[in-house]
Amino acid sequence: MDKSSYSLPPLEWVRAFEAAARLGSFTAAAQETGLTQPAISQRIGQLEKHLGTQLFLREARTISLTVEGETWLPHVQSALRALSDSTETLFARGRSRLTISASQSVISMWLAPRLARASAATSAELSVQSYVLGGQTASTEAILQIRYGAGDWPQHYQVPLFSEIMAPVCAPGLARRDWTGLPRIACTGPRPDWDAFAARFGIPSIPIPNIRVDTLHGAIAAAKAGQGVALGSLALCRDDIENGSLVRLGDEALDNTETYWLLAERSAISKRQWTALAQVLTERRE
């Protein structure tokens, strides 16, 4: 066998192969890598000659992987990921400033108490921006986001901050064993409402809430002020319950499939910073 078959091919040839195989197109691979389509085709041709095997079946307007190409692809992708990760871990300095976009509720009730630790862990200045729920339709790649949902986000980095469990809470002066007749505070948005809670646990669906707030932070503030009972996220209300400004009513709790997720693109944060930030923001404070 030719000695050259044992040598590693140039990295640019391998990257051209991986991009074309993943995207299913020489043209798309050219656009992603900033090369021309003929340059991609040439590099893959050189790679095939170097390896002594055909990696793609070329038809008029389509390409497909050969058995050899399909077998080799996951090994190539694993090696490129390992090279990228190790390079970033060893040599990337990370960003000196990180911007986090989140709702006012999660900023006040989860993020704010952890900001100093997050800044120290990432060695970065933290800038926090609030957004109106549902009012931001486009994301910015340079901004870390905390968004509410069920997962399966498009961002490269993603982690849930906590498991959300909803339960009735109110001010201590309003609390009583049979609380179901107390005034109720509603929070508009994606969380389960009083109708869902009543149906799940068989409590009366009345009284109908006569106070409606568009943020959980606002609903909890109204509950702390003695205005009624709110369905609170136990993770977000933990400090208020422990310091006595809120009382949890009953043992019933509604598991929610959605929660807050920390999200980021590779361009927004280094891997080291992401690992440190995710650890701080997902830990319960003692």
N, C-alpha and C positions, 0 to 999 in steps of 0.2 A: 504494500500500500504506500502511496506517495506520502512522504514525510510531512508535507504541508497539511494533510488532512488532520494531523494531530494538533496543529497550532490553532489558537483562538482567532476567529475572524475579527476584523475591525468593529469597534462598538457601533459606529454609524451604520454599518450594514445591518447589524442585529436590530438596532432601533427602527430602521426602515421596515424590516420584516415584521416586528411586533406591531407597529402602528398599522400597517396594511392588513395584517391578519385580524387584528382586533376590530378595525373599522370596515373591513370587507371591501376596500377600495384603495387603489394606488393614488387616486386623485385626493380622497379624503386624508390619506396619510401625508400627502404632500402639503395640504393645507395646515394640518396639525403641526408638522415639523418645520414649516417655513421653507420647504424646498419646492422644486418643480416636479410635476408628474414624471417627466423623463428621468430626473435625478433619482427618484425613488425606484423606478423600474430598473435603472442601471445598477443601483446598489444591491437590489435583491438578486439581479442576475449574477453579479459578482459573488454574492454570498452562496448562491446555488452552485456556481462553478467551484468555489472554494470547498464546499461540503461534498461535492460530487453527487448531488441529488436534487431533484426538483421539489420545490416547496409549495408552488402554486400551480393550479390548472388555469390557464388563461384562455378565455373565450372572447367573443367580439366585444361585449361591454361589461363583462363580469369576471371576477376571479373567485376561486375557491381553493381551500387548502388541500394538498395531497395528504395521504395517510402520514407520511413522514413529517410534513409541516404541522399537521394537527397534533401529532405526538410530541413534537419539540416545543410547541408554543407555550404550554404551561411552565416548562422548565425555564424558558427565556424570560417569561413574565416574572417568575419567582426570583430569578437572579437579578433582574433590573430593579425590582422592588427592594431587594436586600441591599443593592449597591446604593440606591437613592436614600434609603433609610440610614444606612451607616454613614454616608457622606453628610447628611443633615445632622445626625447626632454628634459627629466628631468635629465638624467644621462650621456649621451654621451658627451664627451668633443670636439669631432670633430678632424679633422686633423690639425696639426700645419703647414703643407705645402700642398698646392694644386697645381697640375700641369695641365695646360690647353694646349691642342694641337689645332692649328688653322692654316688657310692659312695666308700668309703674308698680303694679302689684308685686311682681317677682323681684323688682329692684328693691322695694322697701322691705319686703318680708323675707327674702332669701339672700339676695346678692349683697346688700349693704353691709350686713354683719361680717361678711367674708372678704371684703375688698382689700383690707390691709394684708391679710395672709396671701391673697391671690397675687397682689402686686409683688410681695416679697418672693413668692415661689417662682414667678415668671421673670423676675428682674426687669419689670417693665412698668411704665406709667400706664394706669388704666383710665380710660375715658368711657363714661357710661352715658348712653343716649336712650331716652324713653321714646316709645312710639304709641300711637293710638291703636287699640285692638282692631285688627281687620283693615287698618288704613294704609298699610305698607304692602304693596303688591310686588315690589322688586327688591331683590337683595343685592348687596354690594359685596364683592369678593374680599375686600380688605377689612370687612367688619365681621366680628364674631356675633352670632345671633342666639338669643334664647327665645324659642318659639314653643307654642302649645300645640300638641297634636299626638298622634298615635305612633309616630316613628316613620321609617322608610323615607328619610329626607334625601335630597340630592347631594348634600354636602359631603365632602370626603371624611371629615371628622364629625362624629355625632355621639352623644351620650345622654341618657335621661338623668335629670338631677335627682329625682326621687320618685317613689311610687305614690300616686295620689289617692288618698282615702278621704271621703267627705263625711262630715258628721255635724249635727246641730250644735251651735255654740251661742252663748249669750253672756251679758254682764252678770257678775255675781248677785247683784241686787234683784235681778229678774228671775233667777234660777229657781225652779221648783221640780218636784218629782214628776208630776203630771204637767208637762210643758206644752203639750200639743195644742192647747188653746191659746197660747201666747201669740202676740203679733209676729208676723214673719217678714223677713227682709229677703228680697229676691236679687240675684245677680245675673244680669244678662250676659250672654256669651256662650261658649262651647261646653261649659261644665253641666253636669246633671242638675236639674232644677227640683223644686219642691214636689212637683207632680211625680217625677221619677222616684224620689225618696218615699213619698206616700204610697205609691204603687208597690214598691219593693218591700216595705215593712208593714203595710196594712194600717197605717195611721190615717186619720181624717185628712182629706184634701183641703179642708178649710181650717182656719181662716185664710182667705186669699191674701197674699202679700200686698200691703198698701204702700210699701216703700220699695222702689226698684233702683238699683245702682249699676252703673256700667262697668265697674271694676270690682274684683274681689277685695282689693285693699279698701275701697270705699264701703263695701258691704260690711266688712269686719270692723271698720271704724264706727259705723252706725250701731253695730251690735255692742261694741265696747261702751258706747254712749248710752246704752240702755234702751235703744229704740225697738228692739225685738230680737228674734232668733234668726241667725244666718246659717246657711250651710257652708261650713268652713273646711278648707283643706287642712287636715291635721298636721301635715308637715310644715305648712306655712304658718299655722297658728300655734305651733308648739311652744314658742317662747311666751306668748300671751297666756296660754293655759298654765304654764309652769309658774309664771309670776303672779297669777291670780287675777289678771285683768279680764280673762275670759273663763267660762266654765263650760266643759263639755256636758251635753245633756244626753243621758241614756247610754246604752251600749251599742246601739245600731250604728253601723257605718257602711257607706256605699263605696265599693271599689270602683275606681274609674279607669278605663282603659287608656285614657289620654293623660299626659303630664307635660311638664316643661322639659325641653331638650336644649342642650348646649350644642351649637352647630358652628362649623368653620370650614373654610376651604384651606388647602395647603398654602395658598398665597397670603393668608391672613395671619398665620402663626407657625412657628417652628414646631417640629414634633416634640422636642423637649418641653417647650412652653405649654403645648397642648396637654401633655401628660400631667404636668404639674398643676395646670389650671383645672383640669377635669377632676383631679384628686381633691383639690380644695373645695370646689363647688358642689361635689356630690357627697362630701362628708357631713354628717350631722355634727353640729357644734355641741361640745360638752359644757 
